[in-house]
Amino acid sequence: MRQKIVAGNWKMNNNLEAGKKLAQEVLDKATGNEEAQIVLGTPFIHLTVLADSVAGKKGIEIAAQNCSDKASGAYTGETSAEMVKSTGTNYVIIGHSERREYFNETNAQLAAKVDLALAQELIPIFCCGESLEIREKEEHFSYVKQQLTESLFHLSSADFAKIVIAYEPIWAIGTGRTASSAQAQEMHAELRAHLASHFGQELADSCSILYGGSCKPSNAKEIFEGSDVDGGLIGGASLNANDFLAIVNSF
Ligand code: 13P
Protein backbone atom coordinates (compact mmCIF):
# COMPACT_ATOMS: atom_id res chain seq x y z
CA MET A 1 0.00 0.00 0.00
CA ARG A 2 1.33 3.43 -0.91
CA GLN A 3 2.09 5.30 2.25
CA LYS A 4 4.48 7.98 3.33
CA ILE A 5 7.55 6.44 4.94
CA VAL A 6 10.64 8.02 6.44
CA ALA A 7 13.25 5.37 7.20
CA GLY A 8 16.53 5.97 8.97
CA ASN A 9 19.58 3.99 7.92
CA TRP A 10 22.04 4.15 10.79
CA LYS A 11 24.62 2.22 8.72
CA MET A 12 27.52 0.97 10.90
CA ASN A 13 26.98 3.51 13.69
CA ASN A 14 25.85 3.25 17.33
CA ASN A 15 26.93 0.55 19.76
CA LEU A 16 24.24 -1.14 21.84
CA GLU A 17 23.90 1.62 24.44
CA ALA A 18 24.06 4.44 21.91
CA GLY A 19 21.47 2.75 19.71
CA LYS A 20 19.06 2.20 22.60
CA LYS A 21 19.48 5.84 23.60
CA LEU A 22 18.86 7.17 20.09
CA ALA A 23 15.83 4.95 19.52
CA GLN A 24 14.41 5.95 22.90
CA GLU A 25 14.83 9.61 22.03
CA VAL A 26 12.96 9.08 18.77
CA LEU A 27 10.22 7.22 20.63
CA ASP A 28 9.97 9.92 23.32
CA LYS A 29 9.77 12.75 20.82
CA ALA A 30 7.49 11.11 18.25
CA THR A 31 3.81 11.78 18.87
CA GLY A 32 2.49 8.59 17.28
CA ASN A 33 0.40 10.73 14.94
CA GLU A 34 3.06 11.43 12.33
CA GLU A 35 1.82 11.45 8.75
CA ALA A 36 4.70 9.16 7.74
CA GLN A 37 5.47 5.66 8.91
CA ILE A 38 8.76 5.83 10.83
CA VAL A 39 11.30 3.04 10.31
CA LEU A 40 14.66 2.74 12.08
CA GLY A 41 17.21 0.75 10.05
CA THR A 42 19.73 -0.49 12.57
CA PRO A 43 22.68 -2.88 12.77
CA PHE A 44 21.70 -6.47 13.61
CA ILE A 45 22.81 -6.16 17.25
CA HIS A 46 19.95 -3.74 17.95
CA LEU A 47 17.10 -5.59 16.31
CA THR A 48 15.85 -7.69 19.22
CA VAL A 49 15.87 -4.98 21.83
CA LEU A 50 14.49 -2.25 19.55
CA ALA A 51 11.80 -4.45 18.00
CA ASP A 52 10.70 -5.10 21.59
CA SER A 53 10.64 -1.44 22.48
CA VAL A 54 8.51 -0.43 19.48
CA ALA A 55 6.16 -3.44 19.76
CA GLY A 56 2.59 -2.16 20.01
CA LYS A 57 3.63 1.45 19.31
CA LYS A 58 1.79 3.11 16.46
CA GLY A 59 3.67 4.29 13.40
CA ILE A 60 7.19 3.08 14.19
CA GLU A 61 8.97 -0.03 12.99
CA ILE A 62 12.49 -1.46 12.90
CA ALA A 63 14.42 -2.55 9.80
CA ALA A 64 17.53 -4.67 9.36
CA GLN A 65 20.03 -3.23 6.89
CA ASN A 66 20.65 -6.49 5.09
CA CYS A 67 19.91 -10.20 5.12
CA SER A 68 21.61 -13.20 3.56
CA ASP A 69 20.78 -14.49 0.09
CA LYS A 70 20.85 -18.00 1.59
CA ALA A 71 18.10 -19.47 3.77
CA SER A 72 20.36 -21.14 6.36
CA GLY A 73 23.50 -23.22 6.77
CA ALA A 74 27.27 -22.92 6.83
CA TYR A 75 27.63 -19.24 5.93
CA THR A 76 29.75 -17.85 8.75
CA GLY A 77 28.90 -14.31 9.69
CA GLU A 78 25.66 -14.16 7.73
CA THR A 79 22.19 -13.40 9.12
CA SER A 80 19.15 -14.92 7.43
CA ALA A 81 15.81 -13.29 6.74
CA GLU A 82 14.23 -15.85 9.06
CA MET A 83 16.60 -14.78 11.87
CA VAL A 84 15.76 -11.11 11.27
CA LYS A 85 12.04 -11.87 11.43
CA SER A 86 12.48 -13.89 14.63
CA THR A 87 13.60 -10.70 16.44
CA GLY A 88 10.23 -9.06 15.78
CA THR A 89 11.65 -6.84 13.04
CA ASN A 90 9.28 -6.19 10.12
CA TYR A 91 11.41 -4.43 7.48
CA VAL A 92 14.72 -5.12 5.77
CA ILE A 93 16.79 -2.80 3.58
CA ILE A 94 18.00 -4.73 0.53
CA GLY A 95 20.50 -3.69 -2.13
CA HIS A 96 21.89 -0.51 -0.60
CA SER A 97 24.56 0.92 -2.91
CA GLU A 98 27.19 0.41 -0.20
CA ARG A 99 26.42 -3.30 -0.21
CA ARG A 100 26.44 -3.40 -4.00
CA GLU A 101 29.76 -1.54 -4.14
CA TYR A 102 31.76 -2.88 -1.15
CA PHE A 103 30.30 -6.39 -0.98
CA ASN A 104 29.76 -6.92 -4.70
CA GLU A 105 26.08 -7.71 -4.39
CA THR A 106 24.54 -8.38 -7.78
CA ASN A 107 20.99 -7.86 -9.04
CA ALA A 108 20.55 -11.66 -9.08
CA GLN A 109 21.66 -12.02 -5.44
CA LEU A 110 19.36 -9.19 -4.47
CA ALA A 111 16.46 -10.96 -6.17
CA ALA A 112 17.19 -13.97 -3.94
CA LYS A 113 17.27 -11.74 -0.84
CA VAL A 114 13.94 -10.18 -1.80
CA ASP A 115 12.40 -13.65 -2.15
CA LEU A 116 13.73 -14.84 1.21
CA ALA A 117 12.58 -11.64 2.93
CA LEU A 118 9.08 -11.91 1.46
CA ALA A 119 8.88 -15.58 2.46
CA GLN A 120 9.40 -14.39 6.05
CA GLU A 121 6.84 -11.60 5.68
CA LEU A 122 9.52 -8.97 5.98
CA ILE A 123 8.89 -5.80 3.97
CA PRO A 124 11.88 -5.17 1.69
CA ILE A 125 13.03 -1.59 1.21
CA PHE A 126 14.70 -2.22 -2.11
CA CYS A 127 17.42 0.30 -2.98
CA CYS A 128 18.47 1.37 -6.45
CA GLY A 129 20.48 4.24 -7.85
CA GLU A 130 23.22 5.24 -10.28
CA SER A 131 26.80 6.47 -9.92
CA LEU A 132 27.88 9.91 -11.08
CA GLU A 133 29.66 8.34 -14.03
CA ILE A 134 26.45 6.71 -15.24
CA ARG A 135 24.48 9.94 -14.80
CA GLU A 136 27.08 11.91 -16.72
CA LYS A 137 26.78 9.41 -19.58
CA GLU A 138 23.01 10.01 -19.40
CA GLU A 139 22.37 6.32 -18.84
CA HIS A 140 20.80 6.76 -15.40
CA PHE A 141 17.20 5.95 -16.32
CA SER A 142 18.01 2.71 -18.13
CA TYR A 143 20.53 1.68 -15.45
CA VAL A 144 18.15 2.09 -12.52
CA LYS A 145 15.23 0.54 -14.41
CA GLN A 146 17.42 -2.49 -15.10
CA GLN A 147 18.14 -2.83 -11.38
CA LEU A 148 14.38 -3.07 -10.78
CA THR A 149 13.83 -5.43 -13.71
CA GLU A 150 16.53 -7.87 -12.65
CA SER A 151 15.71 -7.96 -8.94
CA LEU A 152 11.94 -7.46 -8.81
CA PHE A 153 10.22 -8.34 -12.07
CA HIS A 154 10.11 -12.07 -11.28
CA LEU A 155 7.72 -11.33 -8.39
CA SER A 156 4.04 -12.12 -8.45
CA SER A 157 1.72 -9.12 -8.26
CA ALA A 158 0.81 -10.09 -4.69
CA ASP A 159 4.47 -10.11 -3.65
CA PHE A 160 5.35 -6.95 -5.54
CA ALA A 161 2.56 -5.17 -3.67
CA LYS A 162 4.60 -5.57 -0.46
CA ILE A 163 7.77 -3.90 -1.79
CA VAL A 164 9.01 -0.41 -0.88
CA ILE A 165 11.55 1.14 -3.26
CA ALA A 166 14.25 3.64 -2.32
CA TYR A 167 15.95 5.61 -5.09
CA GLU A 168 19.37 6.69 -3.86
CA PRO A 169 21.68 8.31 -6.41
CA ILE A 170 25.17 7.26 -5.28
CA TRP A 171 26.58 10.73 -5.99
CA ALA A 172 24.20 12.18 -3.40
CA ILE A 173 24.91 9.71 -0.57
CA GLY A 174 26.89 11.24 2.28
CA THR A 175 28.23 13.93 -0.04
CA GLY A 176 26.03 16.84 0.98
CA ARG A 177 25.11 17.08 -2.69
CA THR A 178 21.45 16.22 -2.87
CA ALA A 179 19.51 15.56 -6.04
CA SER A 180 17.28 18.53 -6.82
CA SER A 181 13.61 17.97 -6.15
CA ALA A 182 13.10 17.99 -9.94
CA GLN A 183 15.76 15.29 -10.43
CA ALA A 184 14.22 13.13 -7.71
CA GLN A 185 10.68 13.55 -9.05
CA GLU A 186 11.83 12.87 -12.62
CA MET A 187 13.48 9.57 -11.67
CA HIS A 188 10.63 8.51 -9.39
CA ALA A 189 8.08 9.12 -12.16
CA GLU A 190 10.25 7.16 -14.60
CA LEU A 191 10.53 4.25 -12.16
CA ARG A 192 6.81 4.26 -11.45
CA ALA A 193 6.09 4.14 -15.19
CA HIS A 194 8.54 1.25 -15.53
CA LEU A 195 6.79 -0.61 -12.72
CA ALA A 196 3.42 0.10 -14.37
CA SER A 197 4.65 -1.34 -17.68
CA HIS A 198 5.16 -4.70 -15.95
CA PHE A 199 2.85 -4.83 -12.93
CA GLY A 200 0.09 -2.49 -14.16
CA GLN A 201 -0.77 1.07 -13.24
CA GLU A 202 -2.74 0.27 -10.13
CA LEU A 203 0.07 -1.67 -8.44
CA ALA A 204 2.66 0.89 -9.55
CA ASP A 205 0.54 3.66 -8.07
CA SER A 206 0.37 1.72 -4.79
CA CYS A 207 4.14 1.42 -4.43
CA SER A 208 5.94 3.76 -2.01
CA ILE A 209 9.09 5.16 -3.65
CA LEU A 210 11.46 6.88 -1.20
CA TYR A 211 14.33 9.22 -2.00
CA GLY A 212 17.71 8.92 -0.27
CA GLY A 213 20.91 10.96 -0.45
CA SER A 214 21.89 13.93 1.74
CA CYS A 215 18.30 14.44 2.84
CA LYS A 216 18.20 16.93 5.73
CA PRO A 217 15.63 18.98 7.65
CA SER A 218 16.50 21.91 5.38
CA ASN A 219 15.75 20.18 2.07
CA ALA A 220 13.30 17.37 2.94
CA LYS A 221 10.14 19.40 2.46
CA GLU A 222 11.05 20.44 -1.06
CA ILE A 223 12.12 16.91 -2.06
CA PHE A 224 8.97 15.34 -0.59
CA GLU A 225 6.78 17.72 -2.58
CA GLY A 226 7.33 15.64 -5.73
CA SER A 227 4.11 13.80 -6.49
CA ASP A 228 5.99 10.50 -6.94
CA VAL A 229 8.20 10.98 -3.88
CA ASP A 230 6.65 9.15 -0.94
CA GLY A 231 9.28 9.79 1.70
CA GLY A 232 12.95 9.27 2.37
CA LEU A 233 15.72 6.89 3.36
CA ILE A 234 17.92 8.94 5.64
CA GLY A 235 21.55 8.23 6.50
CA GLY A 236 23.54 10.85 8.43
CA ALA A 237 20.56 12.89 9.59
CA SER A 238 18.93 9.79 11.13
CA LEU A 239 21.69 9.69 13.77
CA ASN A 240 20.18 12.74 15.45
CA ALA A 241 16.64 12.29 16.80
CA ASN A 242 15.64 15.94 16.32
CA ASP A 243 16.91 16.09 12.73
CA PHE A 244 15.34 12.76 11.90
CA LEU A 245 11.95 13.74 13.31
CA ALA A 246 12.12 17.09 11.56
CA ILE A 247 12.46 15.15 8.30
CA VAL A 248 9.61 12.81 9.32
CA ASN A 249 7.46 15.91 9.82
CA SER A 250 8.41 17.54 6.52
CA PHE A 251 5.28 16.58 4.58
P1 13P B 1 22.97 10.19 3.65
O1 13P B 1 21.60 10.67 4.08
O2 13P B 1 23.97 10.22 4.76
O3 13P B 1 23.42 10.86 2.40
O4 13P B 1 22.80 8.63 3.30
C1 13P B 1 21.76 8.24 2.47
C2 13P B 1 21.69 6.77 2.53
O5 13P B 1 22.58 6.08 2.05
C3 13P B 1 20.54 6.16 3.20
O6 13P B 1 20.47 4.80 2.96
Boltz pocket constraint, residues with backbone or C-beta under 6 A from the ligand:
constraints:
  - pocket:
      binder: B
      contacts: [[A, 9], [A, 96], [A, 168], [A, 172], [A, 173], [A, 174], [A, 175], [A, 176], [A, 212], [A, 213], [A, 214], [A, 215], [A, 233], [A, 234], [A, 235], [A, 236], [A, 237]]
      max_distance: 6.0
